[in-house]
Amino acid sequence: MKKKVFLISGGSSGIGLAIVAGLAAEGHQVISLSRSREKIKRGMKQYPDLENKVDFITGDISSEQDAENVWKHVAEKYGVLHGLVNNAGVLTKGTMETISVEDWKFTLDVNLTGPYIITKALLPLLKKAGSASVVNISSVAGLKPGTSVAYSVSKAGMDMLTRFLAGDLGPYKIRVNSVNPGLVRTNIHLDNKVVADRESYEAMLDKARPRYPLGEIGEPEDIANMVMFLLSDDAAWISGSIIPVDGGVMVENDLIPPKK
């Protein structure tokens, strides 16, 4: 893939950081957009060589003013955008009876309205590329209800946003696809206080592992590899796809006898 300009929201931790590191290793100009300077510092500790390779900026994707500021930054510094990865997101726990309306609104603001706002703001730069790719990081929870009503609904909405934009933006040669991860080892459950501590998190992973036919929990790089493919010219005829990268959990069948 020739050198291009990519922006990854939520690019300082977890899946987003793995995507940033992978694209930077290929020699691309990568812009990482995060809400937290602390997460940027944490990410640089994990990948210290990225400090001089990646343009780390801050902003809230659910803020129209922040999105405009990001557009100005990219327009003035690079003049074009070849790819956008809508990765930033939050995870809130709760069912209809337990989640507050405030948490519901916050989750949809960040996970669904945020990608809409930042994509809309950066659309002129994506159109200038002549051929661009938008990848939305969704979830298997958007395909099959998970443990959080707000999170599941926000990701189902993101998949429909993907399908709509694939048709809407296709005439501009902008491809739009969703990648739907299963459970991936990141800090999102800890950062969003879904679990109390690292010990509880590891216990949650151990409990979930038998549901995955491949017997493994995902790593950020597993998702990054698919995202990088969808951003590349090798995926030039793929648009509107919803792609689970989930260790087979979506085809889990507990009626199949366990293997010896």
URVEN-V851445 format. One record per residue. RES is the residue in one small letter. SS is DSSP state (h for helix, s for strand, l for the rest). PHI is phi in degrees with one decimal (NA if undefined). PSI is psi in whole degrees, -180 to 180 (NA if undefined). Layout:
RES&SS&PHI&PSI / RES&SS&PHI&PSI
This chain:
m&l&NA&127 / k&l&-66.3&159 / k&l&-61.9&128 / k&l&-133.9&175 / v&s&-110.9&123 / f&s&-127.2&145 / l&s&-120.4&130 / i&s&-120.4&118 / s&s&-80.9&149 / g&l&62.8&37 / g&l&-90.3&14 / s&l&-112.3&6 / s&l&-156.7&159 / g&h&54.6&-132 / i&h&-61.0&-44 / g&h&-58.9&-43 / l&h&-65.8&-38 / a&h&-64.2&-38 / i&h&-66.1&-45 / v&h&-56.9&-48 / a&h&-63.8&-41 / g&h&-66.0&-43 / l&h&-68.8&-40 / a&h&-63.6&-38 / a&h&-64.4&-27 / e&l&-84.8&-1 / g&l&92.0&11 / h&l&-81.5&160 / q&s&-85.1&117 / v&s&-115.4&133 / i&s&-111.5&123 / s&s&-105.7&121 / l&s&-106.8&123 / s&s&-137.5&155 / r&l&-81.4&-26 / s&l&-118.4&125 / r&h&-64.9&-32 / e&h&-64.2&-40 / k&h&-67.7&-34 / i&h&-63.1&-44 / k&h&-62.0&-41 / r&h&-64.6&-41 / g&h&-65.0&-39 / m&h&-67.2&-30 / k&h&-66.1&-36 / q&h&-74.1&-38 / y&l&-129.2&76 / p&h&-62.1&-24 / d&h&-74.7&-9 / l&h&-80.3&-16 / e&l&-55.8&-39 / n&l&-98.3&1 / k&l&-108.7&-24 / v&s&-116.6&141 / d&s&-90.7&96 / f&s&-87.1&119 / i&s&-127.9&162 / t&s&-115.5&153 / g&l&167.9&159 / d&l&-106.4&116 / i&l&-65.7&-19 / s&l&-87.4&2 / s&l&-103.5&122 / e&h&-62.8&-36 / q&h&-66.9&-43 / d&h&-63.2&-40 / a&h&-63.6&-39 / e&h&-64.8&-39 / n&h&-63.8&-38 / v&h&-64.7&-44 / w&h&-57.9&-45 / k&h&-61.9&-43 / h&h&-60.7&-49 / v&h&-68.0&-41 / a&h&-62.5&-45 / e&h&-73.2&-35 / k&h&-89.7&-34 / y&l&-124.4&-29 / g&l&78.9&-7 / v&l&-160.4&159 / l&l&-139.7&122 / h&l&-91.0&-21 / g&s&-159.5&145 / l&s&-129.9&130 / v&s&-114.8&113 / n&s&-87.7&87 / n&l&-106.8&-27 / a&l&-58.8&137 / g&l&-168.3&167 / v&l&-126.3&160 / l&l&-126.8&119 / t&l&-119.7&143 / k&l&-98.4&155 / g&s&136.8&147 / t&l&-96.9&-178 / m&l&-52.8&-38 / e&l&-82.1&-18 / t&l&-111.9&-23 / i&l&-84.6&142 / s&l&-81.8&157 / v&h&-61.8&-36 / e&h&-60.7&-46 / d&h&-67.7&-36 / w&h&-58.6&-51 / k&h&-63.7&-42 / f&h&-61.2&-44 / t&h&-62.8&-46 / l&h&-70.2&-34 / d&h&-59.6&-46 / v&h&-79.2&-48 / n&h&-80.0&-25 / l&h&-121.7&-53 / t&h&-66.8&-37 / g&h&-56.8&-54 / p&h&-57.9&-35 / y&h&-63.4&-46 / i&h&-64.8&-47 / i&h&-71.5&-35 / t&h&-66.6&-43 / k&h&-61.0&-42 / a&h&-65.8&-38 / l&h&-92.1&-1 / l&h&-55.5&-43 / p&h&-58.2&-35 / l&h&-75.4&-34 / l&h&-68.2&-39 / k&h&-64.1&-35 / k&h&-65.9&-24 / a&l&-67.4&-23 / g&l&84.4&-31 / s&l&-156.8&113 / a&s&-134.0&167 / s&s&-136.1&132 / v&s&-114.0&128 / v&s&-120.4&122 / n&s&-98.1&127 / i&s&-87.5&104 / s&l&-99.0&-135 / s&l&-169.8&155 / v&h&-64.6&-19 / a&h&-66.8&-17 / g&h&-82.5&-16 / l&l&-101.3&-28 / k&l&-144.2&127 / p&l&-51.9&136 / g&l&-102.8&-148 / t&l&-91.4&-9 / s&s&-122.6&121 / v&h&-64.6&-41 / a&h&-67.8&-44 / y&h&-64.3&-46 / s&h&-61.1&-44 / v&h&-66.3&-39 / s&h&-63.6&-38 / k&h&-77.6&-34 / a&h&-62.6&-40 / g&h&-64.0&-38 / m&h&-64.2&-39 / d&h&-63.8&-39 / m&h&-69.6&-37 / l&h&-58.8&-42 / t&h&-58.3&-50 / r&h&-63.0&-43 / f&h&-64.6&-47 / l&h&-67.3&-30 / a&h&-59.9&-40 / g&h&-77.3&-39 / d&h&-68.9&-40 / l&h&-101.7&-6 / g&h&-53.9&-41 / p&h&-60.8&-19 / y&h&-90.5&9 / k&l&62.2&35 / i&s&-107.0&119 / r&s&-90.9&144 / v&s&-135.1&124 / n&s&-138.4&157 / s&s&-110.2&140 / v&s&-112.5&127 / n&s&-114.3&93 / p&s&-72.2&152 / g&l&-83.0&-154 / l&l&-71.9&122 / v&s&-121.3&141 / r&s&-73.7&99 / t&l&-139.2&-172 / n&l&-96.1&7 / i&h&-62.9&-37 / h&h&-68.5&-35 / l&h&-76.6&-45 / d&h&-62.2&-33 / n&l&-98.0&10 / k&l&58.2&33 / v&l&-74.9&-32 / v&l&-122.1&156 / a&l&-77.5&-37 / d&l&-158.2&177 / r&h&-61.0&-38 / e&h&-61.9&-43 / s&h&-65.0&-36 / y&h&-65.0&-47 / e&h&-63.0&-37 / a&h&-64.0&-38 / m&h&-64.4&-42 / l&h&-63.3&-43 / d&h&-62.6&-39 / k&h&-67.7&-35 / a&h&-79.6&-28 / r&h&-53.5&-42 / p&l&-62.7&-19 / r&l&-76.1&-12 / y&l&-98.3&115 / p&l&-53.3&-33 / l&l&-80.2&-6 / g&l&74.2&15 / e&l&-135.0&147 / i&l&-83.2&146 / g&s&-71.5&158 / e&s&-112.8&153 / p&h&-52.0&-36 / e&h&-65.4&-28 / d&h&-61.9&-37 / i&h&-79.8&-41 / a&h&-58.0&-38 / n&h&-61.1&-42 / m&h&-68.7&-41 / v&h&-61.0&-45 / m&h&-63.4&-35 / f&h&-63.3&-46 / l&h&-66.4&-27 / l&h&-77.5&-20 / s&l&-83.5&166 / d&h&-67.9&-18 / d&h&-65.5&-20 / a&h&-104.0&29 / a&l&-62.9&-18 / w&l&-116.8&25 / i&l&-114.4&119 / s&l&-154.7&143 / g&l&81.3&12 / s&l&-89.3&144 / i&s&-113.8&109 / i&s&-116.7&105 / p&s&-69.2&133 / v&s&-124.7&91 / d&l&-144.4&16 / g&l&63.2&16 / g&l&87.8&8 / v&h&-64.2&-26 / m&h&-71.9&-15 / v&h&-111.5&16 / e&l&-54.9&135 / n&l&-138.0&104 / d&l&-77.7&0 / l&l&-84.6&-14 / i&l&-76.3&126 / p&l&-58.4&140 / p&l&-62.1&146 / k&l&-78.5&145 / k&l&-77.8&NA
